[in-house]
Amino acid sequence: MFYCRVFKDFPARRCDYLRCNDREDVDNNDSTVSPLFPKKFVGHRWLENGPVITRMIKIMDKLLNFVKSNLQLPKSKQIQSASFETVTANINSDSKYNMCRAQLEFSGYICNIIEPFLKQFQSKQPLAIFLYDELSNVFKNLLTIFITDEVLDAAINSNKLC
């Protein structure tokens, strides 16, 4: 996955992005613009990355339009930043675009499994007595992605599942 900083502190790029996606009428200070742009990825707070991944999945087509329109410009007018090169490298071709989308979808699925567990145990209440059961459920839900139901049903407890 990649972190999209292409539009941070660049109002001209934001305007070009909106123009590429037929949104010339929207002002940069308008509240309707925010759903069109990527959110910031936070490496140390997993709970905040579910919405980031969801937003990136929603805007990938718009981002691809922006990349393609920028690559059609003369070389002197193309964006020359490391963040844009990262975005271009990840979604420029159809195979890379599909792989990036699959990675984002998978990451979003994992977030949907793990986030309720993380939210539940970020509390001041003493919840340690429920930790084993909840962690076993999360572990089993994650394993259903890779292991058949017969194997999971044969494992009576978490030790046998491991």
Contacts in CASP RR format, 6 or more apart in sequence:
PFRMAT RR
TARGET T0000
AUTHOR 0000-0000-0000
METHOD contacts of the structure
MODEL  1
MFYCRVFKDFPARRCDYLRCNDREDVDNNDSTVSPLFPKKFVGHRWLENG
PVITRMIKIMDKLLNFVKSNLQLPKSKQIQSASFETVTANINSDSKYNMC
RAQLEFSGYICNIIEPFLKQFQSKQPLAIFLYDELSNVFKNLLTIFITDE
VLDAAINSNKLC
1 41 0 8 1.000
1 90 0 8 1.000
1 100 0 8 1.000
1 103 0 8 1.000
1 104 0 8 1.000
1 107 0 8 1.000
2 86 0 8 1.000
2 87 0 8 1.000
2 90 0 8 1.000
2 100 0 8 1.000
3 40 0 8 1.000
3 41 0 8 1.000
3 83 0 8 1.000
3 86 0 8 1.000
4 38 0 8 1.000
4 56 0 8 1.000
4 63 0 8 1.000
4 83 0 8 1.000
4 87 0 8 1.000
5 83 0 8 1.000
6 13 0 8 1.000
6 79 0 8 1.000
6 81 0 8 1.000
6 83 0 8 1.000
6 84 0 8 1.000
6 87 0 8 1.000
7 13 0 8 1.000
7 14 0 8 1.000
7 17 0 8 1.000
7 37 0 8 1.000
7 38 0 8 1.000
11 28 0 8 1.000
13 79 0 8 1.000
14 28 0 8 1.000
14 33 0 8 1.000
14 37 0 8 1.000
15 28 0 8 1.000
16 66 0 8 1.000
16 69 0 8 1.000
16 70 0 8 1.000
17 36 0 8 1.000
17 37 0 8 1.000
17 62 0 8 1.000
17 63 0 8 1.000
17 66 0 8 1.000
18 24 0 8 1.000
18 26 0 8 1.000
18 33 0 8 1.000
18 36 0 8 1.000
20 62 0 8 1.000
20 65 0 8 1.000
20 66 0 8 1.000
20 69 0 8 1.000
21 36 0 8 1.000
21 62 0 8 1.000
21 65 0 8 1.000
21 66 0 8 1.000
23 33 0 8 1.000
23 36 0 8 1.000
26 32 0 8 1.000
26 33 0 8 1.000
26 36 0 8 1.000
27 33 0 8 1.000
35 55 0 8 1.000
35 58 0 8 1.000
36 59 0 8 1.000
36 62 0 8 1.000
37 59 0 8 1.000
38 52 0 8 1.000
38 55 0 8 1.000
38 56 0 8 1.000
38 59 0 8 1.000
38 63 0 8 1.000
39 51 0 8 1.000
39 52 0 8 1.000
39 55 0 8 1.000
39 56 0 8 1.000
40 52 0 8 1.000
41 49 0 8 1.000
41 52 0 8 1.000
42 48 0 8 1.000
42 49 0 8 1.000
42 52 0 8 1.000
43 49 0 8 1.000
46 111 0 8 1.000
46 114 0 8 1.000
46 115 0 8 1.000
46 118 0 8 1.000
47 115 0 8 1.000
47 118 0 8 1.000
47 119 0 8 1.000
47 122 0 8 1.000
49 111 0 8 1.000
50 108 0 8 1.000
50 111 0 8 1.000
50 112 0 8 1.000
50 115 0 8 1.000
53 104 0 8 1.000
53 107 0 8 1.000
53 108 0 8 1.000
53 111 0 8 1.000
54 108 0 8 1.000
56 104 0 8 1.000
57 101 0 8 1.000
57 104 0 8 1.000
57 105 0 8 1.000
57 108 0 8 1.000
60 91 0 8 1.000
60 97 0 8 1.000
60 100 0 8 1.000
60 101 0 8 1.000
60 104 0 8 1.000
63 87 0 8 1.000
63 91 0 8 1.000
64 91 0 8 1.000
64 97 0 8 1.000
67 84 0 8 1.000
67 87 0 8 1.000
67 88 0 8 1.000
67 91 0 8 1.000
67 92 0 8 1.000
70 78 0 8 1.000
70 79 0 8 1.000
70 84 0 8 1.000
71 78 0 8 1.000
71 88 0 8 1.000
71 92 0 8 1.000
89 96 0 8 1.000
90 96 0 8 1.000
90 97 0 8 1.000
90 100 0 8 1.000
91 97 0 8 1.000
91 100 0 8 1.000
109 145 0 8 1.000
110 142 0 8 1.000
113 138 0 8 1.000
113 141 0 8 1.000
113 142 0 8 1.000
114 138 0 8 1.000
114 142 0 8 1.000
117 134 0 8 1.000
117 135 0 8 1.000
117 137 0 8 1.000
117 138 0 8 1.000
120 127 0 8 1.000
120 134 0 8 1.000
121 127 0 8 1.000
121 131 0 8 1.000
121 134 0 8 1.000
132 158 0 8 1.000
136 157 0 8 1.000
136 158 0 8 1.000
136 161 0 8 1.000
139 158 0 8 1.000
139 161 0 8 1.000
140 152 0 8 1.000
140 158 0 8 1.000
140 161 0 8 1.000
143 152 0 8 1.000
143 161 0 8 1.000
144 152 0 8 1.000
152 161 0 8 1.000
154 160 0 8 1.000
155 161 0 8 1.000
END
